[in-house]
Amino acid sequence: MQIVVMRNETYCILTSFAVLEQTPGFPGIDIPGIDIVSLARGYGCDAARVEDIDAIKKAAIEAWKKQKPTVLEIPISAQVSPLI
């Protein structure tokens, strides 16, 4: 089993709602510093932080060969897209 976590260090959907509702500075939206790889390993999973397409492909292929869950953390843009 593979689990992919897209990491942008913010809760973008809530940020989008805050922009839409004109409520900037809403608390609890920015969530930097969460170490997804360490958390996954703490739960007994294999885990890796992968950043480029070749590393993602290689890690995904290797994960399917394993008998335990693998978490792949992939950084993505923190840019907030408008809802409307």
mmCIF file of the N, C-alpha and C atoms, coordinates in Angstrom:
data_MODEL
# 
_entry.id   MODEL 
# 
loop_
_atom_site.group_PDB 
_atom_site.id 
_atom_site.type_symbol 
_atom_site.label_atom_id 
_atom_site.label_alt_id 
_atom_site.label_comp_id 
_atom_site.label_asym_id 
_atom_site.label_entity_id 
_atom_site.label_seq_id 
_atom_site.pdbx_PDB_ins_code 
_atom_site.Cartn_x 
_atom_site.Cartn_y 
_atom_site.Cartn_z 
_atom_site.occupancy 
_atom_site.B_iso_or_equiv 
_atom_site.pdbx_formal_charge 
_atom_site.auth_seq_id 
_atom_site.auth_comp_id 
_atom_site.auth_asym_id 
_atom_site.auth_atom_id 
_atom_site.pdbx_PDB_model_num 
ATOM 1   N N  . MET A 1 1  ? 0.834   -1.168 0.000   1.00 0.00 ? 1  MET A N  1 
ATOM 2   C CA . MET A 1 1  ? 0.000   0.000  0.000   1.00 0.00 ? 1  MET A CA 1 
ATOM 3   C C  . MET A 1 1  ? 0.885   1.238  0.000   1.00 0.00 ? 1  MET A C  1 
ATOM 4   N N  . GLN A 1 2  ? 0.498   2.222  -0.796  1.00 0.00 ? 2  GLN A N  1 
ATOM 5   C CA . GLN A 1 2  ? 1.207   3.492  -0.844  1.00 0.00 ? 2  GLN A CA 1 
ATOM 6   C C  . GLN A 1 2  ? 0.281   4.609  -0.395  1.00 0.00 ? 2  GLN A C  1 
ATOM 7   N N  . ILE A 1 3  ? 0.831   5.504  0.363   1.00 0.00 ? 3  ILE A N  1 
ATOM 8   C CA . ILE A 1 3  ? 0.103   6.694  0.777   1.00 0.00 ? 3  ILE A CA 1 
ATOM 9   C C  . ILE A 1 3  ? 0.946   7.883  0.349   1.00 0.00 ? 3  ILE A C  1 
ATOM 10  N N  . VAL A 1 4  ? 0.347   8.782  -0.402  1.00 0.00 ? 4  VAL A N  1 
ATOM 11  C CA . VAL A 1 4  ? 1.057   9.960  -0.868  1.00 0.00 ? 4  VAL A CA 1 
ATOM 12  C C  . VAL A 1 4  ? 0.542   11.167 -0.093  1.00 0.00 ? 4  VAL A C  1 
ATOM 13  N N  . VAL A 1 5  ? 1.465   11.883 0.526   1.00 0.00 ? 5  VAL A N  1 
ATOM 14  C CA . VAL A 1 5  ? 1.129   13.105 1.264   1.00 0.00 ? 5  VAL A CA 1 
ATOM 15  C C  . VAL A 1 5  ? 1.746   14.267 0.505   1.00 0.00 ? 5  VAL A C  1 
ATOM 16  N N  . MET A 1 6  ? 0.889   15.148 0.021   1.00 0.00 ? 6  MET A N  1 
ATOM 17  C CA . MET A 1 6  ? 1.358   16.338 -0.679  1.00 0.00 ? 6  MET A CA 1 
ATOM 18  C C  . MET A 1 6  ? 1.570   17.429 0.363   1.00 0.00 ? 6  MET A C  1 
ATOM 19  N N  . ARG A 1 7  ? 2.796   17.873 0.501   1.00 0.00 ? 7  ARG A N  1 
ATOM 20  C CA . ARG A 1 7  ? 3.158   18.804 1.572   1.00 0.00 ? 7  ARG A CA 1 
ATOM 21  C C  . ARG A 1 7  ? 3.317   20.223 1.036   1.00 0.00 ? 7  ARG A C  1 
ATOM 22  N N  . ASN A 1 8  ? 2.515   21.135 1.572   1.00 0.00 ? 8  ASN A N  1 
ATOM 23  C CA . ASN A 1 8  ? 2.655   22.543 1.220   1.00 0.00 ? 8  ASN A CA 1 
ATOM 24  C C  . ASN A 1 8  ? 2.730   23.446 2.456   1.00 0.00 ? 8  ASN A C  1 
ATOM 25  N N  . GLU A 1 9  ? 2.748   22.838 3.629   1.00 0.00 ? 9  GLU A N  1 
ATOM 26  C CA . GLU A 1 9  ? 2.900   23.518 4.907   1.00 0.00 ? 9  GLU A CA 1 
ATOM 27  C C  . GLU A 1 9  ? 1.817   24.540 5.209   1.00 0.00 ? 9  GLU A C  1 
ATOM 28  N N  . THR A 1 10 ? 0.676   24.375 4.604   1.00 0.00 ? 10 THR A N  1 
ATOM 29  C CA . THR A 1 10 ? -0.467  25.235 4.893   1.00 0.00 ? 10 THR A CA 1 
ATOM 30  C C  . THR A 1 10 ? -1.741  24.473 4.593   1.00 0.00 ? 10 THR A C  1 
ATOM 31  N N  . TYR A 1 11 ? -2.818  24.936 5.141   1.00 0.00 ? 11 TYR A N  1 
ATOM 32  C CA . TYR A 1 11 ? -4.124  24.323 4.901   1.00 0.00 ? 11 TYR A CA 1 
ATOM 33  C C  . TYR A 1 11 ? -4.797  25.183 3.837   1.00 0.00 ? 11 TYR A C  1 
ATOM 34  N N  . CYS A 1 12 ? -4.465  24.916 2.565   1.00 0.00 ? 12 CYS A N  1 
ATOM 35  C CA . CYS A 1 12 ? -4.828  25.805 1.458   1.00 0.00 ? 12 CYS A CA 1 
ATOM 36  C C  . CYS A 1 12 ? -6.334  26.005 1.294   1.00 0.00 ? 12 CYS A C  1 
ATOM 37  N N  . ILE A 1 13 ? -7.126  24.980 1.487   1.00 0.00 ? 13 ILE A N  1 
ATOM 38  C CA . ILE A 1 13 ? -8.563  25.164 1.284   1.00 0.00 ? 13 ILE A CA 1 
ATOM 39  C C  . ILE A 1 13 ? -9.120  26.162 2.293   1.00 0.00 ? 13 ILE A C  1 
ATOM 40  N N  . LEU A 1 14 ? -8.647  26.116 3.539   1.00 0.00 ? 14 LEU A N  1 
ATOM 41  C CA . LEU A 1 14 ? -9.109  27.096 4.526   1.00 0.00 ? 14 LEU A CA 1 
ATOM 42  C C  . LEU A 1 14 ? -8.572  28.491 4.206   1.00 0.00 ? 14 LEU A C  1 
ATOM 43  N N  . THR A 1 15 ? -7.366  28.554 3.685   1.00 0.00 ? 15 THR A N  1 
ATOM 44  C CA . THR A 1 15 ? -6.822  29.844 3.264   1.00 0.00 ? 15 THR A CA 1 
ATOM 45  C C  . THR A 1 15 ? -7.668  30.418 2.134   1.00 0.00 ? 15 THR A C  1 
ATOM 46  N N  . SER A 1 16 ? -8.078  29.571 1.198   1.00 0.00 ? 16 SER A N  1 
ATOM 47  C CA . SER A 1 16 ? -8.944  30.020 0.101   1.00 0.00 ? 16 SER A CA 1 
ATOM 48  C C  . SER A 1 16 ? -10.276 30.541 0.633   1.00 0.00 ? 16 SER A C  1 
ATOM 49  N N  . PHE A 1 17 ? -10.854 29.831 1.593   1.00 0.00 ? 17 PHE A N  1 
ATOM 50  C CA . PHE A 1 17 ? -12.108 30.295 2.199   1.00 0.00 ? 17 PHE A CA 1 
ATOM 51  C C  . PHE A 1 17 ? -11.901 31.617 2.929   1.00 0.00 ? 17 PHE A C  1 
ATOM 52  N N  . ALA A 1 18 ? -10.766 31.773 3.621   1.00 0.00 ? 18 ALA A N  1 
ATOM 53  C CA . ALA A 1 18 ? -10.485 33.019 4.330   1.00 0.00 ? 18 ALA A CA 1 
ATOM 54  C C  . ALA A 1 18 ? -10.385 34.183 3.353   1.00 0.00 ? 18 ALA A C  1 
ATOM 55  N N  . VAL A 1 19 ? -9.757  33.960 2.209   1.00 0.00 ? 19 VAL A N  1 
ATOM 56  C CA . VAL A 1 19 ? -9.672  35.001 1.179   1.00 0.00 ? 19 VAL A CA 1 
ATOM 57  C C  . VAL A 1 19 ? -11.072 35.312 0.649   1.00 0.00 ? 19 VAL A C  1 
ATOM 58  N N  . LEU A 1 20 ? -11.845 34.280 0.370   1.00 0.00 ? 20 LEU A N  1 
ATOM 59  C CA . LEU A 1 20 ? -13.197 34.464 -0.155  1.00 0.00 ? 20 LEU A CA 1 
ATOM 60  C C  . LEU A 1 20 ? -14.080 35.230 0.829   1.00 0.00 ? 20 LEU A C  1 
ATOM 61  N N  . GLU A 1 21 ? -13.953 34.915 2.102   1.00 0.00 ? 21 GLU A N  1 
ATOM 62  C CA . GLU A 1 21 ? -14.774 35.548 3.144   1.00 0.00 ? 21 GLU A CA 1 
ATOM 63  C C  . GLU A 1 21 ? -14.147 36.834 3.690   1.00 0.00 ? 21 GLU A C  1 
ATOM 64  N N  . GLN A 1 22 ? -13.015 37.239 3.105   1.00 0.00 ? 22 GLN A N  1 
ATOM 65  C CA . GLN A 1 22 ? -12.311 38.453 3.505   1.00 0.00 ? 22 GLN A CA 1 
ATOM 66  C C  . GLN A 1 22 ? -11.972 38.451 5.000   1.00 0.00 ? 22 GLN A C  1 
ATOM 67  N N  . THR A 1 23 ? -11.416 37.325 5.455   1.00 0.00 ? 23 THR A N  1 
ATOM 68  C CA . THR A 1 23 ? -10.992 37.178 6.848   1.00 0.00 ? 23 THR A CA 1 
ATOM 69  C C  . THR A 1 23 ? -9.523  36.747 6.890   1.00 0.00 ? 23 THR A C  1 
ATOM 70  N N  . PRO A 1 24 ? -8.627  37.635 6.461   1.00 0.00 ? 24 PRO A N  1 
ATOM 71  C CA . PRO A 1 24 ? -7.202  37.268 6.441   1.00 0.00 ? 24 PRO A CA 1 
ATOM 72  C C  . PRO A 1 24 ? -6.660  37.048 7.852   1.00 0.00 ? 24 PRO A C  1 
ATOM 73  N N  . GLY A 1 25 ? -5.600  36.294 7.931   1.00 0.00 ? 25 GLY A N  1 
ATOM 74  C CA . GLY A 1 25 ? -4.949  36.058 9.213   1.00 0.00 ? 25 GLY A CA 1 
ATOM 75  C C  . GLY A 1 25 ? -5.665  35.056 10.091  1.00 0.00 ? 25 GLY A C  1 
ATOM 76  N N  . PHE A 1 26 ? -6.515  34.237 9.506   1.00 0.00 ? 26 PHE A N  1 
ATOM 77  C CA . PHE A 1 26 ? -7.243  33.221 10.272  1.00 0.00 ? 26 PHE A CA 1 
ATOM 78  C C  . PHE A 1 26 ? -6.230  32.289 10.938  1.00 0.00 ? 26 PHE A C  1 
ATOM 79  N N  . PRO A 1 27 ? -6.333  32.035 12.243  1.00 0.00 ? 27 PRO A N  1 
ATOM 80  C CA . PRO A 1 27 ? -5.326  31.221 12.946  1.00 0.00 ? 27 PRO A CA 1 
ATOM 81  C C  . PRO A 1 27 ? -5.414  29.735 12.608  1.00 0.00 ? 27 PRO A C  1 
ATOM 82  N N  . GLY A 1 28 ? -4.279  29.067 12.682  1.00 0.00 ? 28 GLY A N  1 
ATOM 83  C CA . GLY A 1 28 ? -4.232  27.618 12.510  1.00 0.00 ? 28 GLY A CA 1 
ATOM 84  C C  . GLY A 1 28 ? -4.139  27.139 11.085  1.00 0.00 ? 28 GLY A C  1 
ATOM 85  N N  . ILE A 1 29 ? -3.978  28.055 10.137  1.00 0.00 ? 29 ILE A N  1 
ATOM 86  C CA . ILE A 1 29 ? -3.923  27.661 8.725   1.00 0.00 ? 29 ILE A CA 1 
ATOM 87  C C  . ILE A 1 29 ? -2.509  27.263 8.312   1.00 0.00 ? 29 ILE A C  1 
ATOM 88  N N  . ASP A 1 30 ? -1.528  27.973 8.813   1.00 0.00 ? 30 ASP A N  1 
ATOM 89  C CA . ASP A 1 30 ? -0.137  27.642 8.495   1.00 0.00 ? 30 ASP A CA 1 
ATOM 90  C C  . ASP A 1 30 ? 0.321   26.515 9.419   1.00 0.00 ? 30 ASP A C  1 
ATOM 91  N N  . ILE A 1 31 ? 0.822   25.453 8.828   1.00 0.00 ? 31 ILE A N  1 
ATOM 92  C CA . ILE A 1 31 ? 1.245   24.283 9.602   1.00 0.00 ? 31 ILE A CA 1 
ATOM 93  C C  . ILE A 1 31 ? 2.645   23.832 9.158   1.00 0.00 ? 31 ILE A C  1 
ATOM 94  N N  . PRO A 1 32 ? 3.639   24.697 9.363   1.00 0.00 ? 32 PRO A N  1 
ATOM 95  C CA . PRO A 1 32 ? 5.000   24.325 8.944   1.00 0.00 ? 32 PRO A CA 1 
ATOM 96  C C  . PRO A 1 32 ? 5.656   23.364 9.920   1.00 0.00 ? 32 PRO A C  1 
ATOM 97  N N  . GLY A 1 33 ? 6.653   22.680 9.428   1.00 0.00 ? 33 GLY A N  1 
ATOM 98  C CA . GLY A 1 33 ? 7.502   21.889 10.303  1.00 0.00 ? 33 GLY A CA 1 
ATOM 99  C C  . GLY A 1 33 ? 6.988   20.507 10.683  1.00 0.00 ? 33 GLY A C  1 
ATOM 100 N N  . ILE A 1 34 ? 5.887   20.059 10.107  1.00 0.00 ? 34 ILE A N  1 
ATOM 101 C CA . ILE A 1 34 ? 5.423   18.708 10.414  1.00 0.00 ? 34 ILE A CA 1 
ATOM 102 C C  . ILE A 1 34 ? 6.314   17.720 9.668   1.00 0.00 ? 34 ILE A C  1 
ATOM 103 N N  . ASP A 1 35 ? 6.923   16.807 10.386  1.00 0.00 ? 35 ASP A N  1 
ATOM 104 C CA . ASP A 1 35 ? 7.815   15.817 9.778   1.00 0.00 ? 35 ASP A CA 1 
ATOM 105 C C  . ASP A 1 35 ? 7.010   14.558 9.474   1.00 0.00 ? 35 ASP A C  1 
ATOM 106 N N  . ILE A 1 36 ? 6.405   14.544 8.312   1.00 0.00 ? 36 ILE A N  1 
ATOM 107 C CA . ILE A 1 36 ? 5.533   13.440 7.892   1.00 0.00 ? 36 ILE A CA 1 
ATOM 108 C C  . ILE A 1 36 ? 6.302   12.124 7.855   1.00 0.00 ? 36 ILE A C  1 
ATOM 109 N N  . VAL A 1 37 ? 7.536   12.156 7.382   1.00 0.00 ? 37 VAL A N  1 
ATOM 110 C CA . VAL A 1 37 ? 8.337   10.936 7.273   1.00 0.00 ? 37 VAL A CA 1 
ATOM 111 C C  . VAL A 1 37 ? 8.556   10.321 8.652   1.00 0.00 ? 37 VAL A C  1 
ATOM 112 N N  . SER A 1 38 ? 8.945   11.128 9.624   1.00 0.00 ? 38 SER A N  1 
ATOM 113 C CA . SER A 1 38 ? 9.163   10.610 10.980  1.00 0.00 ? 38 SER A CA 1 
ATOM 114 C C  . SER A 1 38 ? 7.869   10.093 11.597  1.00 0.00 ? 38 SER A C  1 
ATOM 115 N N  . LEU A 1 39 ? 6.774   10.806 11.382  1.00 0.00 ? 39 LEU A N  1 
ATOM 116 C CA . LEU A 1 39 ? 5.485   10.345 11.905  1.00 0.00 ? 39 LEU A CA 1 
ATOM 117 C C  . LEU A 1 39 ? 5.110   8.988  11.308  1.00 0.00 ? 39 LEU A C  1 
ATOM 118 N N  . ALA A 1 40 ? 5.278   8.850  10.007  1.00 0.00 ? 40 ALA A N  1 
ATOM 119 C CA . ALA A 1 40 ? 4.944   7.582  9.346   1.00 0.00 ? 40 ALA A CA 1 
ATOM 120 C C  . ALA A 1 40 ? 5.809   6.442  9.880   1.00 0.00 ? 40 ALA A C  1 
ATOM 121 N N  . ARG A 1 41 ? 7.080   6.706  10.023  1.00 0.00 ? 41 ARG A N  1 
ATOM 122 C CA . ARG A 1 41 ? 7.979   5.672  10.562  1.00 0.00 ? 41 ARG A CA 1 
ATOM 123 C C  . ARG A 1 41 ? 7.606   5.312  11.989  1.00 0.00 ? 41 ARG A C  1 
ATOM 124 N N  . GLY A 1 42 ? 7.161   6.291  12.743  1.00 0.00 ? 42 GLY A N  1 
ATOM 125 C CA . GLY A 1 42 ? 6.725   6.038  14.113  1.00 0.00 ? 42 GLY A CA 1 
ATOM 126 C C  . GLY A 1 42 ? 5.519   5.120  14.186  1.00 0.00 ? 42 GLY A C  1 
ATOM 127 N N  . TYR A 1 43 ? 4.717   5.108  13.127  1.00 0.00 ? 43 TYR A N  1 
ATOM 128 C CA . TYR A 1 43 ? 3.566   4.212  13.050  1.00 0.00 ? 43 TYR A CA 1 
ATOM 129 C C  . TYR A 1 43 ? 3.904   2.889  12.361  1.00 0.00 ? 43 TYR A C  1 
ATOM 130 N N  . GLY A 1 44 ? 5.183   2.653  12.080  1.00 0.00 ? 44 GLY A N  1 
ATOM 131 C CA . GLY A 1 44 ? 5.612   1.385  11.513  1.00 0.00 ? 44 GLY A CA 1 
ATOM 132 C C  . GLY A 1 44 ? 5.627   1.319  10.001  1.00 0.00 ? 44 GLY A C  1 
ATOM 133 N N  . CYS A 1 45 ? 5.453   2.443  9.352   1.00 0.00 ? 45 CYS A N  1 
ATOM 134 C CA . CYS A 1 45 ? 5.479   2.468  7.884   1.00 0.00 ? 45 CYS A CA 1 
ATOM 135 C C  . CYS A 1 45 ? 6.895   2.752  7.398   1.00 0.00 ? 45 CYS A C  1 
ATOM 136 N N  . ASP A 1 46 ? 7.176   2.358  6.181   1.00 0.00 ? 46 ASP A N  1 
ATOM 137 C CA . ASP A 1 46 ? 8.352   2.877  5.507   1.00 0.00 ? 46 ASP A CA 1 
ATOM 138 C C  . ASP A 1 46 ? 7.951   4.258  5.006   1.00 0.00 ? 46 ASP A C  1 
ATOM 139 N N  . ALA A 1 47 ? 8.891   5.154  4.866   1.00 0.00 ? 47 ALA A N  1 
ATOM 140 C CA . ALA A 1 47 ? 8.556   6.506  4.430   1.00 0.00 ? 47 ALA A CA 1 
ATOM 141 C C  . ALA A 1 47 ? 9.748   7.157  3.769   1.00 0.00 ? 47 ALA A C  1 
ATOM 142 N N  . ALA A 1 48 ? 9.450   8.079  2.839   1.00 0.00 ? 48 ALA A N  1 
ATOM 143 C CA . ALA A 1 48 ? 10.504  8.822  2.161   1.00 0.00 ? 48 ALA A CA 1 
ATOM 144 C C  . ALA A 1 48 ? 9.966   10.172 1.727   1.00 0.00 ? 48 ALA A C  1 
ATOM 145 N N  . ARG A 1 49 ? 10.850  11.147 1.735   1.00 0.00 ? 49 ARG A N  1 
ATOM 146 C CA . ARG A 1 49 ? 10.549  12.474 1.200   1.00 0.00 ? 49 ARG A CA 1 
ATOM 147 C C  . ARG A 1 49 ? 11.162  12.506 -0.189  1.00 0.00 ? 49 ARG A C  1 
ATOM 148 N N  . VAL A 1 50 ? 10.346  12.669 -1.195  1.00 0.00 ? 50 VAL A N  1 
ATOM 149 C CA . VAL A 1 50 ? 10.832  12.654 -2.578  1.00 0.00 ? 50 VAL A CA 1 
ATOM 150 C C  . VAL A 1 50 ? 10.418  13.947 -3.273  1.00 0.00 ? 50 VAL A C  1 
ATOM 151 N N  . GLU A 1 51 ? 11.345  14.512 -4.053  1.00 0.00 ? 51 GLU A N  1 
ATOM 152 C CA . GLU A 1 51 ? 11.108  15.849 -4.580  1.00 0.00 ? 51 GLU A CA 1 
ATOM 153 C C  . GLU A 1 51 ? 11.096  15.966 -6.095  1.00 0.00 ? 51 GLU A C  1 
ATOM 154 N N  . ASP A 1 52 ? 11.684  15.043 -6.798  1.00 0.00 ? 52 ASP A N  1 
ATOM 155 C CA . ASP A 1 52 ? 11.664  15.168 -8.252  1.00 0.00 ? 52 ASP A CA 1 
ATOM 156 C C  . ASP A 1 52 ? 10.990  13.942 -8.856  1.00 0.00 ? 52 ASP A C  1 
ATOM 157 N N  . ILE A 1 53 ? 10.591  14.062 -10.089 1.00 0.00 ? 53 ILE A N  1 
ATOM 158 C CA . ILE A 1 53 ? 9.771   13.028 -10.732 1.00 0.00 ? 53 ILE A CA 1 
ATOM 159 C C  . ILE A 1 53 ? 10.486  11.682 -10.786 1.00 0.00 ? 53 ILE A C  1 
ATOM 160 N N  . ASP A 1 54 ? 11.777  11.673 -11.027 1.00 0.00 ? 54 ASP A N  1 
ATOM 161 C CA . ASP A 1 54 ? 12.505  10.404 -11.081 1.00 0.00 ? 54 ASP A CA 1 
ATOM 162 C C  . ASP A 1 54 ? 12.514  9.713  -9.715  1.00 0.00 ? 54 ASP A C  1 
ATOM 163 N N  . ALA A 1 55 ? 12.730  10.491 -8.657  1.00 0.00 ? 55 ALA A N  1 
ATOM 164 C CA . ALA A 1 55 ? 12.717  9.927  -7.308  1.00 0.00 ? 55 ALA A CA 1 
ATOM 165 C C  . ALA A 1 55 ? 11.327  9.430  -6.926  1.00 0.00 ? 55 ALA A C  1 
ATOM 166 N N  . ILE A 1 56 ? 10.298  10.160 -7.351  1.00 0.00 ? 56 ILE A N  1 
ATOM 167 C CA . ILE A 1 56 ? 8.913   9.738  -7.078  1.00 0.00 ? 56 ILE A CA 1 
ATOM 168 C C  . ILE A 1 56 ? 8.623   8.410  -7.766  1.00 0.00 ? 56 ILE A C  1 
ATOM 169 N N  . LYS A 1 57 ? 8.987   8.302  -9.029  1.00 0.00 ? 57 LYS A N  1 
ATOM 170 C CA . LYS A 1 57 ? 8.758   7.055  -9.776  1.00 0.00 ? 57 LYS A CA 1 
ATOM 171 C C  . LYS A 1 57 ? 9.483   5.883  -9.120  1.00 0.00 ? 57 LYS A C  1 
ATOM 172 N N  . LYS A 1 58 ? 10.749  6.080  -8.787  1.00 0.00 ? 58 LYS A N  1 
ATOM 173 C CA . LYS A 1 58 ? 11.549  5.018  -8.182  1.00 0.00 ? 58 LYS A CA 1 
ATOM 174 C C  . LYS A 1 58 ? 10.957  4.591  -6.837  1.00 0.00 ? 58 LYS A C  1 
ATOM 175 N N  . ALA A 1 59 ? 10.605  5.574  -5.991  1.00 0.00 ? 59 ALA A N  1 
ATOM 176 C CA . ALA A 1 59 ? 10.041  5.262  -4.676  1.00 0.00 ? 59 ALA A CA 1 
ATOM 177 C C  . ALA A 1 59 ? 8.695   4.545  -4.800  1.00 0.00 ? 59 ALA A C  1 
ATOM 178 N N  . ALA A 1 60 ? 7.880   4.942  -5.760  1.00 0.00 ? 60 ALA A N  1 
ATOM 179 C CA . ALA A 1 60 ? 6.579   4.300  -5.954  1.00 0.00 ? 60 ALA A CA 1 
ATOM 180 C C  . ALA A 1 60 ? 6.743   2.853  -6.402  1.00 0.00 ? 60 ALA A C  1 
ATOM 181 N N  . ILE A 1 61 ? 7.649   2.608  -7.305  1.00 0.00 ? 61 ILE A N  1 
ATOM 182 C CA . ILE A 1 61 ? 7.902   1.239  -7.775  1.00 0.00 ? 61 ILE A CA 1 
ATOM 183 C C  . ILE A 1 61 ? 8.384   0.367  -6.623  1.00 0.00 ? 61 ILE A C  1 
ATOM 184 N N  . GLU A 1 62 ? 9.314   0.893  -5.823  1.00 0.00 ? 62 GLU A N  1 
ATOM 185 C CA . GLU A 1 62 ? 9.829   0.134  -4.682  1.00 0.00 ? 62 GLU A CA 1 
ATOM 186 C C  . GLU A 1 62 ? 8.748   -0.113 -3.634  1.00 0.00 ? 62 GLU A C  1 
ATOM 187 N N  . ALA A 1 63 ? 7.876   0.856  -3.434  1.00 0.00 ? 63 ALA A N  1 
ATOM 188 C CA . ALA A 1 63 ? 6.824   0.719  -2.413  1.00 0.00 ? 63 ALA A CA 1 
ATOM 189 C C  . ALA A 1 63 ? 5.874   -0.432 -2.737  1.00 0.00 ? 63 ALA A C  1 
ATOM 190 N N  . TRP A 1 64 ? 5.571   -0.634 -3.995  1.00 0.00 ? 64 TRP A N  1 
ATOM 191 C CA . TRP A 1 64 ? 4.644   -1.714 -4.372  1.00 0.00 ? 64 TRP A CA 1 
ATOM 192 C C  . TRP A 1 64 ? 5.237   -3.092 -4.110  1.00 0.00 ? 64 TRP A C  1 
ATOM 193 N N  . LYS A 1 65 ? 6.548   -3.186 -3.955  1.00 0.00 ? 65 LYS A N  1 
ATOM 194 C CA . LYS A 1 65 ? 7.207   -4.467 -3.693  1.00 0.00 ? 65 LYS A CA 1 
ATOM 195 C C  . LYS A 1 65 ? 7.194   -4.839 -2.210  1.00 0.00 ? 65 LYS A C  1 
ATOM 196 N N  . LYS A 1 66 ? 6.855   -3.900 -1.352  1.00 0.00 ? 66 LYS A N  1 
ATOM 197 C CA . LYS A 1 66 ? 6.944   -4.112 0.096   1.00 0.00 ? 66 LYS A CA 1 
ATOM 198 C C  . LYS A 1 66 ? 5.657   -4.684 0.671   1.00 0.00 ? 66 LYS A C  1 
ATOM 199 N N  . GLN A 1 67 ? 5.799   -5.316 1.807   1.00 0.00 ? 67 GLN A N  1 
ATOM 200 C CA . GLN A 1 67 ? 4.659   -5.926 2.486   1.00 0.00 ? 67 GLN A CA 1 
ATOM 201 C C  . GLN A 1 67 ? 4.041   -5.012 3.541   1.00 0.00 ? 67 GLN A C  1 
ATOM 202 N N  . LYS A 1 68 ? 4.598   -3.823 3.715   1.00 0.00 ? 68 LYS A N  1 
ATOM 203 C CA . LYS A 1 68 ? 4.017   -2.899 4.684   1.00 0.00 ? 68 LYS A CA 1 
ATOM 204 C C  . LYS A 1 68 ? 3.784   -1.548 3.998   1.00 0.00 ? 68 LYS A C  1 
ATOM 205 N N  . PRO A 1 69 ? 2.935   -0.720 4.585   1.00 0.00 ? 69 PRO A N  1 
ATOM 206 C CA . PRO A 1 69 ? 2.620   0.575  3.960   1.00 0.00 ? 69 PRO A CA 1 
ATOM 207 C C  . PRO A 1 69 ? 3.850   1.465  3.808   1.00 0.00 ? 69 PRO A C  1 
ATOM 208 N N  . THR A 1 70 ? 3.838   2.234  2.745   1.00 0.00 ? 70 THR A N  1 
ATOM 209 C CA . THR A 1 70 ? 4.888   3.208  2.486   1.00 0.00 ? 70 THR A CA 1 
ATOM 210 C C  . THR A 1 70 ? 4.246   4.572  2.294   1.00 0.00 ? 70 THR A C  1 
ATOM 211 N N  . VAL A 1 71 ? 4.762   5.560  3.009   1.00 0.00 ? 71 VAL A N  1 
ATOM 212 C CA . VAL A 1 71 ? 4.289   6.935  2.882   1.00 0.00 ? 71 VAL A CA 1 
ATOM 213 C C  . VAL A 1 71 ? 5.321   7.718  2.081   1.00 0.00 ? 71 VAL A C  1 
ATOM 214 N N  . LEU A 1 72 ? 4.860   8.366  1.022   1.00 0.00 ? 72 LEU A N  1 
ATOM 215 C CA . LEU A 1 72 ? 5.733   9.214  0.209   1.00 0.00 ? 72 LEU A CA 1 
ATOM 216 C C  . LEU A 1 72 ? 5.303   10.661 0.407   1.00 0.00 ? 72 LEU A C  1 
ATOM 217 N N  . GLU A 1 73 ? 6.203   11.468 0.926   1.00 0.00 ? 73 GLU A N  1 
ATOM 218 C CA . GLU A 1 73 ? 5.925   12.892 1.121   1.00 0.00 ? 73 GLU A CA 1 
ATOM 219 C C  . GLU A 1 73 ? 6.482   13.651 -0.077  1.00 0.00 ? 73 GLU A C  1 
ATOM 220 N N  . ILE A 1 74 ? 5.613   14.407 -0.740  1.00 0.00 ? 74 ILE A N  1 
ATOM 221 C CA . ILE A 1 74 ? 5.999   15.134 -1.939  1.00 0.00 ? 74 ILE A CA 1 
ATOM 222 C C  . ILE A 1 74 ? 5.667   16.614 -1.743  1.00 0.00 ? 74 ILE A C  1 
ATOM 223 N N  . PRO A 1 75 ? 6.658   17.487 -1.805  1.00 0.00 ? 75 PRO A N  1 
ATOM 224 C CA . PRO A 1 75 ? 6.374   18.910 -1.656  1.00 0.00 ? 75 PRO A CA 1 
ATOM 225 C C  . PRO A 1 75 ? 5.632   19.451 -2.870  1.00 0.00 ? 75 PRO A C  1 
ATOM 226 N N  . ILE A 1 76 ? 4.666   20.332 -2.586  1.00 0.00 ? 76 ILE A N  1 
ATOM 227 C CA . ILE A 1 76 ? 3.921   20.995 -3.668  1.00 0.00 ? 76 ILE A CA 1 
ATOM 228 C C  . ILE A 1 76 ? 3.898   22.490 -3.372  1.00 0.00 ? 76 ILE A C  1 
ATOM 229 N N  . SER A 1 77 ? 3.417   23.242 -4.305  1.00 0.00 ? 77 SER A N  1 
ATOM 230 C CA . SER A 1 77 ? 3.334   24.694 -4.161  1.00 0.00 ? 77 SER A CA 1 
ATOM 231 C C  . SER A 1 77 ? 2.347   25.069 -3.056  1.00 0.00 ? 77 SER A C  1 
ATOM 232 N N  . ALA A 1 78 ? 2.702   26.084 -2.301  1.00 0.00 ? 78 ALA A N  1 
ATOM 233 C CA . ALA A 1 78 ? 1.806   26.605 -1.259  1.00 0.00 ? 78 ALA A CA 1 
ATOM 234 C C  . ALA A 1 78 ? 0.940   27.742 -1.793  1.00 0.00 ? 78 ALA A C  1 
ATOM 235 N N  . GLN A 1 79 ? 0.973   27.942 -3.106  1.00 0.00 ? 79 GLN A N  1 
ATOM 236 C CA . GLN A 1 79 ? 0.159   29.004 -3.701  1.00 0.00 ? 79 GLN A CA 1 
ATOM 237 C C  . GLN A 1 79 ? -1.314  28.711 -3.509  1.00 0.00 ? 79 GLN A C  1 
ATOM 238 N N  . VAL A 1 80 ? -2.051  29.707 -3.064  1.00 0.00 ? 80 VAL A N  1 
ATOM 239 C CA . VAL A 1 80 ? -3.475  29.561 -2.797  1.00 0.00 ? 80 VAL A CA 1 
ATOM 240 C C  . VAL A 1 80 ? -4.256  29.937 -4.039  1.00 0.00 ? 80 VAL A C  1 
ATOM 241 N N  . SER A 1 81 ? -5.042  28.987 -4.527  1.00 0.00 ? 81 SER A N  1 
ATOM 242 C CA . SER A 1 81 ? -5.877  29.231 -5.696  1.00 0.00 ? 81 SER A CA 1 
ATOM 243 C C  . SER A 1 81 ? -7.226  29.783 -5.264  1.00 0.00 ? 81 SER A C  1 
ATOM 244 N N  . PRO A 1 82 ? -7.776  30.708 -6.024  1.00 0.00 ? 82 PRO A N  1 
ATOM 245 C CA . PRO A 1 82 ? -9.091  31.242 -5.665  1.00 0.00 ? 82 PRO A CA 1 
ATOM 246 C C  . PRO A 1 82 ? -10.186 30.184 -5.838  1.00 0.00 ? 82 PRO A C  1 
ATOM 247 N N  . LEU A 1 83 ? -11.203 30.255 -4.985  1.00 0.00 ? 83 LEU A N  1 
ATOM 248 C CA . LEU A 1 83 ? -12.317 29.315 -5.082  1.00 0.00 ? 83 LEU A CA 1 
ATOM 249 C C  . LEU A 1 83 ? -13.282 29.718 -6.189  1.00 0.00 ? 83 LEU A C  1 
ATOM 250 N N  . ILE A 1 84 ? -13.340 30.994 -6.462  1.00 0.00 ? 84 ILE A N  1 
ATOM 251 C CA . ILE A 1 84 ? -14.285 31.478 -7.503  1.00 0.00 ? 84 ILE A CA 1 
ATOM 252 C C  . ILE A 1 84 ? -13.506 32.208 -8.557  1.00 0.00 ? 84 ILE A C  1 
# 
